[in-house]
Amino acid sequence: MLKIHPVPGKKKSEDLCRRVAESAPASVNGHVFYGVKEGNLAEWRRVLASGEDYFVVDNSFFDRARGVQYRVAKNHFQHHGHGHTTGERFAALGYEIKPPREPGFRVLAVEQSPVHMQCVAGDEAWLARRTCGVAQDVRWRRWSADKLKTQATLQADLAWCNLVVTHSSAAAIEALIEGVRVMVAPMSAAHHLTDFTDRQRFFGVLADNQWTLDEIAEGAIWK
């Protein structure tokens, strides 16, 4: 049996947690989370300390599927990108993987929410410290709750930069597609891409580990 721990007062969080839990086989035990906020932080800490299984639901790894597909990872905040794939689900998103960009010192620093940095990263100064260590020319993307609005300007910023620094934002995945190197925390899926020539497979695995609402309800996660 799965127990859900949505962000209090957030209908989307509750709906997604419930959909994942209700689609699970009876043999699956553990906890389901969507989001880390002060309202469910105590449950997060208790579950992580207990060693019980937990499932993290979040928005798509890819901007083109935001609001349409949702990623789910077991016992991690993000999938590690290891494994095999047919590549079909990633191909359906219509991306073109760009050649690696020449290195340089134009750095795009992508902020995440203060609550994320406090509760998940556990280090509010992570981004500033990493950026100061590598940057000569920095463009800051300030955090905003309006994800679709900020998404609309990301490609222009990626066209300018040579390096993206972010803790675990999905902007790192968009950067890798554009051929831009990234500096991220181990919690990020992008941290596990060790060979730039392996991006096609890596993106395919990530796309295989996110689903539409209908697919979640039909139990695709558990298959």
Backbone torsions as a table, in degrees:
resi	resn	phi	psi	omega
1	MET	NA	139.1	179.1
2	LEU	-105.3	136.6	176.4
3	LYS	-106.8	134.1	-176.4
4	ILE	-98.4	148.2	179.7
5	HIS	-136.0	67.9	-179.7
6	PRO	-71.4	166.8	172.1
7	VAL	-69.4	123.9	-177.8
8	PRO	-56.8	133.6	177.1
9	GLY	83.1	-0.8	-179.5
10	LYS	-106.5	104.5	-176.1
11	LYS	-60.9	-41.8	-179.8
12	LYS	-60.0	-42.9	179.4
13	SER	-62.1	-45.8	-179.4
14	GLU	-65.8	-43.4	-178.4
15	ASP	-61.1	-43.8	-178.5
16	LEU	-69.7	-43.2	177.4
17	CYS	-59.0	-44.2	-178.1
18	ARG	-66.3	-40.1	-179.1
19	ARG	-63.6	-42.7	178.0
20	VAL	-63.7	-45.7	-177.5
21	ALA	-65.8	-42.0	-177.0
22	GLU	-71.9	-21.0	179.9
23	SER	-86.7	-8.0	-173.0
24	ALA	-78.3	145.7	171.4
25	PRO	-60.0	154.0	-177.4
26	ALA	-61.4	-23.2	-176.9
27	SER	-78.3	-11.0	-177.0
28	VAL	-84.9	126.5	179.5
29	ASN	-120.7	155.7	176.7
30	GLY	137.6	-148.6	-171.0
31	HIS	-138.2	148.6	-179.9
32	VAL	-122.5	130.9	178.8
33	PHE	-126.3	145.5	165.7
34	TYR	-134.2	106.1	179.6
35	GLY	92.6	150.4	175.5
36	VAL	-124.9	110.3	178.6
37	LYS	-133.9	172.2	178.7
38	GLU	-56.8	-33.2	-175.9
39	GLY	-68.2	-24.9	177.0
40	ASN	-121.8	14.5	-177.4
41	LEU	-65.3	-37.7	179.7
42	ALA	-61.8	-40.7	177.9
43	GLU	-66.6	-39.8	177.0
44	TRP	-57.1	-50.3	-177.1
45	ARG	-63.3	-40.0	-179.8
46	ARG	-65.7	-44.3	-178.2
47	VAL	-66.4	-44.2	180.0
48	LEU	-62.0	-36.2	179.3
49	ALA	-74.1	-25.2	-174.9
50	SER	-77.3	-25.3	-175.3
51	GLY	81.8	4.2	177.7
52	GLU	-72.9	157.6	177.6
53	ASP	-67.2	144.6	174.7
54	TYR	-142.3	153.8	-177.7
55	PHE	-125.2	126.7	-177.4
56	VAL	-105.5	121.4	177.4
57	VAL	-103.2	139.7	179.0
58	ASP	-156.7	178.2	177.9
59	ASN	-66.2	166.6	-179.0
60	SER	-55.7	150.6	171.0
61	PHE	-66.8	-23.8	-170.9
62	PHE	-116.3	133.8	-178.7
63	ASP	-58.6	-33.6	-176.8
64	ARG	-68.1	-15.7	179.3
65	ALA	-112.9	9.5	-180.0
66	ARG	-62.5	131.9	-178.9
67	GLY	80.9	-4.9	-179.6
68	VAL	-115.3	-41.0	178.0
69	GLN	-123.8	152.5	-177.7
70	TYR	-132.6	134.8	-179.1
71	ARG	-86.9	151.0	177.2
72	VAL	-138.1	131.5	178.9
73	ALA	-128.9	145.3	179.5
74	LYS	-100.4	124.0	176.8
75	ASN	60.2	22.1	174.0
76	HIS	-148.1	158.5	175.1
77	PHE	-76.6	-30.8	176.9
78	GLN	-139.8	152.1	177.0
79	HIS	-65.6	148.6	-176.6
80	HIS	-84.8	-9.1	176.3
81	GLY	78.8	7.1	177.0
82	HIS	-84.1	152.0	175.7
83	GLY	123.9	-173.4	-177.8
84	HIS	-108.5	158.0	-178.2
85	THR	-154.6	151.7	170.6
86	THR	-81.7	-20.5	-179.1
87	GLY	82.7	-1.0	-174.0
88	GLU	-65.4	-41.9	-176.3
89	ARG	-69.7	-37.1	176.6
90	PHE	-68.6	-42.2	179.9
91	ALA	-58.5	-34.6	-179.2
92	ALA	-65.6	-18.9	178.6
93	LEU	-77.8	-17.1	173.0
94	GLY	80.0	22.5	178.7
95	TYR	-79.8	151.4	167.6
96	GLU	-110.1	121.5	179.1
97	ILE	-80.1	119.1	-174.7
98	LYS	-84.7	153.0	177.0
99	PRO	-61.3	154.6	178.3
100	PRO	-57.9	136.4	-179.4
101	ARG	-85.0	148.4	177.5
102	GLU	-61.8	139.3	179.1
103	PRO	-65.7	155.9	179.3
104	GLY	-170.9	-166.1	-173.5
105	PHE	-120.1	20.1	172.9
106	ARG	-90.3	108.3	-170.4
107	VAL	-108.7	128.6	173.8
108	LEU	-100.7	114.8	-179.9
109	ALA	-100.2	117.8	-174.6
110	VAL	-106.1	112.5	179.5
111	GLU	-76.4	155.4	169.0
112	GLN	-123.2	172.9	-171.2
113	SER	-62.7	149.1	176.9
114	PRO	-56.5	-38.1	179.3
115	VAL	-65.6	-40.0	176.6
116	HIS	-59.7	-46.7	-176.7
117	MET	-68.4	-31.7	178.2
118	GLN	-75.6	-47.9	-169.6
119	CYS	-90.7	-34.5	-177.2
120	VAL	-97.1	-54.5	179.6
121	ALA	-71.8	-33.4	-177.3
122	GLY	67.8	21.8	-175.7
123	ASP	-157.7	94.9	-176.4
124	GLU	-66.4	-21.4	-176.9
125	ALA	-96.6	7.7	-174.5
126	TRP	-54.5	-51.2	-174.2
127	LEU	-66.6	-45.7	-178.8
128	ALA	-62.2	-40.9	-178.0
129	ARG	-68.6	-43.8	179.7
130	ARG	-66.5	-40.7	-177.2
131	THR	-67.1	-42.8	179.6
132	CYS	-62.2	-26.5	-178.1
133	GLY	-76.9	-16.7	-174.8
134	VAL	-126.0	-12.4	-164.1
135	ALA	-92.1	142.1	164.9
136	GLN	-116.0	-32.5	179.2
137	ASP	-136.6	112.1	-171.9
138	VAL	-117.4	134.8	170.3
139	ARG	-116.6	122.5	-176.9
140	TRP	-95.7	129.9	169.8
141	ARG	-101.3	103.6	-176.9
142	ARG	-72.5	147.5	-178.3
143	TRP	-68.1	141.6	174.6
144	SER	-143.7	142.8	177.8
145	ALA	-71.1	-18.2	179.8
146	ASP	-85.6	86.8	-173.8
147	LYS	-65.8	-38.4	-179.0
148	LEU	-66.8	-35.6	178.4
149	LYS	-67.1	-44.8	179.9
150	THR	-70.3	-33.2	178.3
151	GLN	-60.1	-32.8	-175.9
152	ALA	-65.5	-22.8	-177.9
153	THR	-106.8	-1.4	-175.1
154	LEU	-64.1	-42.6	-175.6
155	GLN	-62.3	-35.7	177.7
156	ALA	-64.8	-40.1	177.8
157	ASP	-68.5	-37.4	178.6
158	LEU	-67.1	-33.0	178.6
159	ALA	-65.5	-24.8	-177.8
160	TRP	-85.5	-32.6	-165.1
161	CYS	-94.8	166.3	173.4
162	ASN	-110.9	-15.7	-176.7
163	LEU	-150.9	138.1	173.5
164	VAL	-110.9	130.0	175.6
165	VAL	-115.8	122.2	178.4
166	THR	-159.8	149.9	-176.7
167	HIS	-65.3	-61.3	-179.4
168	SER	-155.0	26.7	178.4
169	SER	-68.0	147.6	175.5
170	ALA	-65.8	-11.3	174.9
171	ALA	-58.8	-26.8	178.2
172	ALA	-64.2	-35.5	179.0
173	ILE	-69.3	-42.5	176.4
174	GLU	-61.3	-37.8	178.7
175	ALA	-63.5	-44.4	-179.7
176	LEU	-62.7	-37.1	176.9
177	ILE	-61.7	-37.9	-179.3
178	GLU	-79.6	-0.7	179.0
179	GLY	87.5	12.4	-177.9
180	VAL	-94.4	132.2	176.2
181	ARG	-69.4	155.9	-178.3
182	VAL	-132.1	154.5	170.6
183	MET	-123.2	114.6	-173.1
184	VAL	-136.7	171.1	175.9
185	ALA	-81.6	157.9	178.2
186	PRO	-57.6	-22.4	178.8
187	MET	-67.3	-23.7	-177.1
188	SER	-76.7	141.4	174.3
189	ALA	-57.6	-36.9	-176.9
190	ALA	-63.0	-22.6	179.4
191	HIS	-62.5	-25.8	-172.9
192	HIS	-92.4	0.7	174.6
193	LEU	-85.8	100.7	-175.4
194	THR	-95.7	-14.7	-178.0
195	ASP	-129.8	113.5	-176.2
196	PHE	-61.7	-24.4	179.3
197	THR	-75.8	-6.1	-177.0
198	ASP	-100.6	15.0	-174.2
199	ARG	-63.2	-38.7	-178.0
200	GLN	-56.5	-50.4	179.2
201	ARG	-63.7	-44.2	-178.2
202	PHE	-58.3	-48.4	178.9
203	PHE	-63.8	-36.3	178.6
204	GLY	-62.0	-42.1	178.9
205	VAL	-65.2	-42.4	178.4
206	LEU	-61.9	-42.7	179.6
207	ALA	-64.9	-30.6	178.0
208	ASP	-71.2	-16.6	-176.9
209	ASN	-110.1	34.0	170.0
210	GLN	-143.8	151.0	-169.1
211	TRP	-143.6	157.1	172.1
212	THR	-75.0	167.2	178.1
213	LEU	-60.8	-40.2	179.5
214	ASP	-65.6	-41.6	179.5
215	GLU	-64.2	-38.2	177.0
216	ILE	-62.2	-46.9	-179.4
217	ALA	-61.9	-32.3	-179.3
218	GLU	-81.7	-2.9	175.9
219	GLY	89.8	16.6	-177.0
220	ALA	-60.0	-32.4	179.3
221	ILE	-56.3	-43.9	-171.3
222	TRP	-82.1	-11.6	176.4
223	LYS	-85.6	NA	NA
